[in-house]
Structure formats: structure tokens, C-alpha cells
Amino acid sequence: MTIWPFRRRPAAAKVAPLDAAAIVRRARRLRFRVRPDAVSQLAGAYHGARPGIGLTFAELRAYEPGDDVRHLDWNVTARQGRPFVRRFVEERALCLWLVVDVSASMRFGPERRTKADRAAQAAALLATAAIQNGDRAGLILVSDRIEVELPPAGGVRHLSQLVRALVATPTTSPRTRLSVGLARVRRTARRAMIVVISDFITEEPITTWRRAARRHDTIALRVVDPREDELPDAGLLVLEDAEKGTVRAVDTSSKRVRKRYVETAARRTAAFRRWCTNSGIQAFTMSTESDPIVPLIELFSRRATRRGPS
């Protein structure tokens, strides 16, 4: 029996509802927490790693000296008796979909550095980078159902709405089923980049994710707290399952218990990587210990290097 994903059971406390001013303050802190030059670096790395989305036919016209002969339309040329070329316009705008896990297990971690906090920060940074590059960003907050959906759009106003949704959306279910949100995005007609931010503690159907990866450029960004990989020696702890609500006591002073915990965490990480490989999606892990800007720049810089010069 595994002790994952249990967390320390907190004392009961009343949670005051957020007012509008508090939401605005939290949104501003979330959006402007890092240096502007770091955001610019992320925007550059993001732009370099954007997947190509093809060319759109613009017009057919007579050949002129200097035109690329590869664009000759041989059928029209044969009919007209003189050369004609097709002109194309590159599709510049990309659609970025952010699918963010807001289930109960994401609340694990110290105050202001929970997995949910880091996921929200990462999503806000990615949306900022996309919109700065002239792309559209959409957001889906998902538990085992869709909690919030913001269709893709651009502009400062939409970015503010997206960030506010990240900090002010109440969750109606504690459980996780990410495929619900992915299925909604998968029906998008145009090719998109999908970034799913979650701790990925639940088993997800490979078929659903594989279908999405065939059409869209899909990234699984796993958020992990260091205490999920190694159990501290803190004596007897009462732990509660974040999503099921079941409770158990664990003797963390036992070396055997701590060793089994580490082994379970290692198996979970290996299973996540295998699942991503089998699904055809790119896997990346982000720790709650560091600001998301650093691993995000690293993620997109790696992708840009792998794609090569555009």
C-alpha cells in the first residue's frame, strides 16, 4: 500500500473569501513576480520553439524573374502556355492552450510555493510569452471536470482575464481527470501547442493523449515538490489523502518506510516518462523549489535547439 499522494493533515481553519481587490493584488503579484528581462528571455525561447503551422495559399500570378521555380504551378502553366507561380503567406499566429490541474493534490507544499502556486505562475508566464509574440492563449482549469474555460485570444485585456482566472477560480471537485480538458482542446480545428501543467498523479488513458499529440504539439509539464520524492524524518505523522480524504498514520522515523517512499517516488517518475513516450508527448519536470521562469526557459530553449534554425 503506497503512502502517495498523502499530505500532512492541517488543523481546521476558516478560509476567508477573496474580495475583488485581493484578487487583483494576487493577479498582479503573479504576473509581475519575475524580472522583465527574464520574461523577455522566455518570450524569445518560446518563439524559437513554436511549431511550424504551414503556409496559406494567397494567389496565382504570372512568373517573374527571381521567383522560386519550386512554386511553379505546372498545370496552369501547361494550360496557359506561359509560367505561373503560386504565392503563399506564412501563418504566423499560433494558438497556445494551457490545461492546468486544479485538483486537491495540487495544493501540496509550503504557503505560496504549493504545486498549485507554481502551476499558476508557469501558466501566467507562458500566456505572457505567447501574447507578446502575437499568438493567442487559451486556458482550461480542470479537476475531474472542466472548472473554467477561456477561449484563445490575444491582447492585454485577455491576459488579465486569464491571470485572474488562475488566482480566483474556486474548485468544485478535489479529484483529477486531465483527459476531460484535453478532449475539449483536441477538437480544435487548427493545430495548436498544448501545455498541460499537473502533478500527473493519476493514470491517464494513453489513447486520448496519443490522438491529441498526432494533431497538436503537446507538452506534459509535471510539477513536483521535493517532499514527494523523499520523506523527511519527522516522527509519527497523520497524513490525509488530498483527493479521497482517507487518513493514516506514518512513522517517518523508520528507515524502511523512508526507503520504500523513495522507491515508490522513483517508480512514479519512471512511469510518467514511459507514459509520455508511449503517448508521443514531450515530458518535462518542474520543482516547486525554484521559480518557474528558469525551467520554462530551459524547456523552450531545448525545443528550439532540437528544431534547428527556422
C-alpha positions as CSV (number, residue, x, y, z in Angstrom):
1,M,0.0,0.0,0.0
2,T,1.5,3.3,-1.1
3,I,1.5,6.4,1.1
4,W,1.3,8.6,-2.0
5,P,-0.3,11.2,-2.5
6,F,-0.8,11.8,1.2
7,R,0.0,15.1,2.8
8,R,0.3,16.3,6.4
9,R,-3.2,16.8,7.8
10,P,-3.5,20.5,8.8
11,A,-5.5,21.9,11.7
12,A,-9.0,23.1,10.8
13,A,-9.1,26.7,9.8
14,K,-11.6,29.1,8.3
15,V,-10.7,30.4,4.9
16,A,-11.9,34.0,4.2
17,P,-13.3,34.6,0.8
18,L,-11.3,36.7,-1.6
19,D,-12.7,40.1,-2.4
20,A,-12.2,41.8,-5.8
21,A,-9.3,43.9,-4.5
22,A,-7.5,40.9,-3.1
23,I,-7.9,39.0,-6.5
24,V,-6.4,42.0,-8.4
25,R,-3.4,42.1,-6.0
26,R,-2.8,38.4,-6.3
27,A,-3.0,38.6,-10.1
28,R,-0.6,41.5,-10.2
29,R,1.9,39.6,-8.0
30,L,1.5,36.5,-10.1
31,R,2.1,38.4,-13.4
32,F,4.9,40.7,-12.3
33,R,6.8,38.5,-9.9
34,V,9.9,38.0,-12.1
35,R,12.3,40.4,-13.8
36,P,11.1,41.8,-17.2
37,D,14.3,40.7,-18.8
38,A,13.6,37.1,-17.7
39,V,10.2,37.3,-19.3
40,S,11.8,38.6,-22.5
41,Q,14.2,35.6,-22.4
42,L,11.2,33.3,-22.1
43,A,9.3,35.0,-24.9
44,G,12.4,34.6,-27.1
45,A,12.8,30.9,-26.2
46,Y,9.1,30.3,-26.7
47,H,9.2,32.0,-30.1
48,G,12.1,29.9,-31.3
49,A,10.4,26.7,-30.2
50,R,7.0,27.3,-31.8
51,P,6.0,24.5,-34.1
52,G,5.6,25.4,-37.8
53,I,2.0,25.7,-38.8
54,G,2.3,25.8,-42.5
55,L,1.6,28.2,-45.4
56,T,-1.6,29.6,-46.7
57,F,-2.2,29.9,-50.4
58,A,-2.5,33.6,-51.3
59,E,-2.7,34.0,-55.1
60,L,-1.7,32.6,-58.5
61,R,0.2,35.0,-60.8
62,A,2.5,35.1,-63.8
63,Y,6.1,34.1,-63.2
64,E,8.5,37.0,-62.8
65,P,12.3,36.8,-62.8
66,G,13.6,35.9,-59.3
67,D,10.5,33.8,-58.3
68,D,11.3,30.5,-56.8
69,V,10.8,27.8,-59.5
70,R,9.7,25.4,-56.9
71,H,6.4,27.3,-56.7
72,L,5.6,26.9,-60.4
73,D,2.1,25.6,-60.9
74,W,2.7,23.2,-63.8
75,N,-1.0,22.5,-64.6
76,V,-1.8,26.2,-65.0
77,T,1.5,26.7,-66.9
78,A,0.6,24.0,-69.3
79,R,-2.9,25.3,-69.9
80,Q,-1.8,29.0,-70.3
81,G,1.3,28.3,-72.3
82,R,3.4,30.5,-70.0
83,P,4.7,30.0,-66.5
84,F,2.6,30.8,-63.4
85,V,3.6,30.6,-59.8
86,R,1.7,30.1,-56.5
87,R,2.3,32.6,-53.8
88,F,2.0,31.6,-50.2
89,V,1.7,33.6,-46.9
90,E,3.1,32.1,-43.8
91,E,0.6,31.6,-41.0
92,R,2.2,33.5,-38.1
93,A,-0.4,33.3,-35.3
94,L,-0.2,30.2,-33.1
95,C,-2.8,29.1,-30.6
96,L,-1.4,28.1,-27.2
97,W,-3.7,26.1,-24.9
98,L,-2.9,25.9,-21.2
99,V,-4.5,23.0,-19.4
100,V,-3.9,23.5,-15.7
101,D,-4.7,20.9,-13.0
102,V,-6.6,22.5,-10.1
103,S,-7.4,19.3,-8.2
104,A,-6.8,18.9,-4.4
105,S,-3.4,17.2,-4.8
106,M,-2.0,20.4,-6.4
107,R,-2.4,22.2,-3.0
108,F,0.5,20.3,-1.5
109,G,3.5,22.3,-0.5
110,P,4.5,25.3,1.7
111,E,2.5,28.5,1.6
112,R,3.0,30.5,-1.7
113,R,5.1,27.6,-3.1
114,T,2.5,24.9,-3.4
115,K,2.2,22.9,-6.7
116,A,-0.9,25.0,-7.5
117,D,1.0,28.2,-7.0
118,R,3.9,27.1,-9.2
119,A,1.4,25.8,-11.9
120,A,-0.4,29.2,-11.9
121,Q,2.9,31.1,-12.2
122,A,4.1,28.9,-15.0
123,A,0.8,29.3,-16.9
124,A,0.8,33.1,-16.4
125,L,4.4,33.3,-17.8
126,L,3.6,31.1,-20.8
127,A,0.5,33.1,-21.6
128,T,2.5,36.4,-21.3
129,A,5.2,35.0,-23.7
130,A,2.6,33.8,-26.2
131,I,0.7,37.1,-26.3
132,Q,3.9,39.1,-26.5
133,N,4.7,37.1,-29.6
134,G,1.3,37.9,-31.2
135,D,-0.1,34.5,-30.5
136,R,-3.5,33.6,-28.9
137,A,-3.6,31.9,-25.5
138,G,-6.5,29.8,-24.1
139,L,-7.0,28.4,-20.6
140,I,-8.7,25.3,-19.2
141,L,-8.7,24.7,-15.5
142,V,-9.5,21.1,-14.9
143,S,-10.1,18.7,-11.9
144,D,-12.2,15.7,-13.0
145,R,-14.3,18.2,-14.9
146,I,-13.7,21.5,-16.6
147,E,-13.8,24.2,-13.9
148,V,-13.1,27.2,-16.2
149,E,-12.6,27.6,-20.0
150,L,-11.3,30.8,-21.6
151,P,-11.2,30.5,-25.4
152,P,-7.9,31.5,-27.1
153,A,-7.5,35.3,-27.6
154,G,-4.8,37.9,-27.6
155,G,-4.2,41.3,-26.1
156,V,-3.5,42.7,-22.6
157,R,-7.2,42.5,-21.5
158,H,-7.4,38.8,-22.3
159,L,-4.1,38.2,-20.5
160,S,-5.5,39.9,-17.4
161,Q,-8.7,37.8,-17.5
162,L,-6.6,34.7,-17.8
163,V,-4.3,35.5,-14.9
164,R,-7.3,36.5,-12.8
165,A,-8.9,33.1,-13.5
166,L,-5.7,31.4,-12.4
167,V,-5.8,33.0,-8.9
168,A,-9.6,33.4,-8.3
169,T,-11.3,30.3,-9.6
170,P,-12.9,28.1,-6.9
171,T,-12.6,24.3,-7.5
172,T,-15.8,22.2,-7.3
173,S,-14.1,18.8,-7.2
174,P,-11.0,17.5,-5.5
175,R,-10.3,14.7,-8.0
176,T,-8.2,14.6,-11.2
177,R,-9.1,13.6,-14.7
178,L,-6.9,15.6,-17.1
179,S,-8.2,13.9,-20.2
180,V,-11.5,15.8,-19.8
181,G,-9.7,19.1,-20.5
182,L,-7.6,17.5,-23.2
183,A,-10.6,16.1,-25.1
184,R,-12.0,19.7,-25.3
185,V,-8.8,21.1,-26.8
186,R,-8.3,18.1,-29.1
187,R,-11.4,19.1,-31.1
188,T,-9.8,22.4,-32.0
189,A,-9.7,22.7,-35.8
190,R,-6.4,24.4,-36.1
191,R,-3.1,22.9,-35.0
192,A,-2.1,24.3,-31.6
193,M,0.5,24.0,-28.9
194,I,-0.9,22.4,-25.7
195,V,0.9,22.6,-22.4
196,V,-0.6,20.5,-19.6
197,I,0.5,21.5,-16.1
198,S,-0.1,19.0,-13.4
199,D,1.4,16.7,-10.9
200,F,0.2,13.7,-13.0
201,I,-0.6,11.5,-10.0
202,T,-3.5,9.8,-11.7
203,E,-3.3,7.3,-14.6
204,E,-4.4,8.8,-17.9
205,P,-5.6,7.0,-21.0
206,I,-2.8,6.7,-23.5
207,T,-5.2,6.6,-26.5
208,T,-6.7,10.1,-25.7
209,W,-3.3,11.7,-25.3
210,R,-1.8,10.0,-28.4
211,R,-4.7,11.3,-30.5
212,A,-4.1,14.8,-29.3
213,A,-0.3,14.5,-29.9
214,R,-0.9,13.5,-33.5
215,R,-2.7,16.7,-34.3
216,H,-1.2,19.2,-31.7
217,D,2.2,19.9,-30.3
218,T,1.7,18.6,-26.7
219,I,3.9,19.1,-23.6
220,A,3.3,17.5,-20.2
221,L,4.8,19.8,-17.6
222,R,5.0,17.9,-14.3
223,V,5.1,19.8,-11.0
224,V,6.8,18.1,-8.1
225,D,7.5,19.1,-4.5
226,P,10.8,17.7,-3.1
227,R,9.0,16.1,-0.2
228,E,7.1,13.9,-2.7
229,D,10.4,12.3,-3.6
230,E,12.0,12.0,-0.2
231,L,10.1,11.7,3.2
232,P,11.6,13.7,6.0
233,D,12.5,12.1,9.3
234,A,9.7,13.9,11.4
235,G,8.5,11.1,13.6
236,L,4.9,10.0,13.6
237,L,2.7,11.9,11.1
238,V,-1.0,11.8,10.5
239,L,-1.5,12.0,6.7
240,E,-4.6,12.6,4.7
241,D,-5.2,11.7,1.0
242,A,-5.7,15.0,-0.7
243,E,-8.3,13.8,-3.1
244,K,-10.0,10.8,-1.4
245,G,-9.9,12.2,2.2
246,T,-8.7,8.9,3.8
247,V,-6.4,9.2,6.8
248,R,-3.5,7.1,8.1
249,A,-0.5,7.4,10.4
250,V,3.0,7.0,9.1
251,D,6.2,6.6,11.2
252,T,8.7,8.7,9.2
253,S,11.5,7.8,11.7
254,S,11.6,4.3,10.2
255,K,14.4,4.0,7.6
256,R,12.4,1.2,6.0
257,V,9.4,3.4,5.5
258,R,11.5,6.3,4.1
259,K,13.3,3.9,1.7
260,R,10.0,2.5,0.4
261,Y,8.8,6.0,0.0
262,V,11.8,6.9,-2.2
263,E,11.5,3.8,-4.2
264,T,7.8,4.5,-4.8
265,A,8.6,8.0,-5.9
266,A,11.2,6.7,-8.4
267,R,8.8,4.2,-9.8
268,R,6.2,7.0,-10.2
269,T,8.7,9.2,-12.1
270,A,9.7,6.3,-14.4
271,A,6.1,5.5,-15.1
272,F,5.4,9.1,-16.0
273,R,8.3,9.1,-18.5
274,R,7.1,5.8,-20.0
275,W,3.6,7.1,-20.3
276,C,4.8,10.3,-22.1
277,T,6.9,8.2,-24.5
278,N,4.0,5.9,-25.3
279,S,1.7,8.8,-25.7
280,G,4.0,10.7,-28.1
281,I,4.2,13.8,-25.9
282,Q,7.2,15.7,-24.5
283,A,7.8,15.3,-20.8
284,F,9.3,17.9,-18.5
285,T,9.5,18.2,-14.7
286,M,9.5,21.4,-12.7
287,S,10.2,21.6,-8.9
288,T,8.3,23.8,-6.6
289,E,11.7,24.8,-5.1
290,S,12.6,27.1,-8.0
291,D,10.9,29.9,-9.8
292,P,9.1,28.6,-12.9
293,I,10.9,31.1,-15.2
294,V,14.2,29.1,-15.1
295,P,12.8,25.6,-16.1
296,L,10.5,27.2,-18.7
297,I,13.3,29.0,-20.4
298,E,15.3,25.7,-20.3
299,L,12.3,23.8,-21.8
300,F,11.8,26.0,-24.8
301,S,15.5,26.6,-25.4
302,R,15.9,22.8,-25.7
303,R,13.0,22.6,-28.1
304,A,14.4,25.4,-30.2
305,T,17.8,23.7,-30.3
306,R,16.1,20.4,-31.4
307,R,14.2,22.1,-34.1
308,G,17.3,23.9,-35.5
309,P,17.2,27.2,-37.4
310,S,13.9,28.1,-38.9
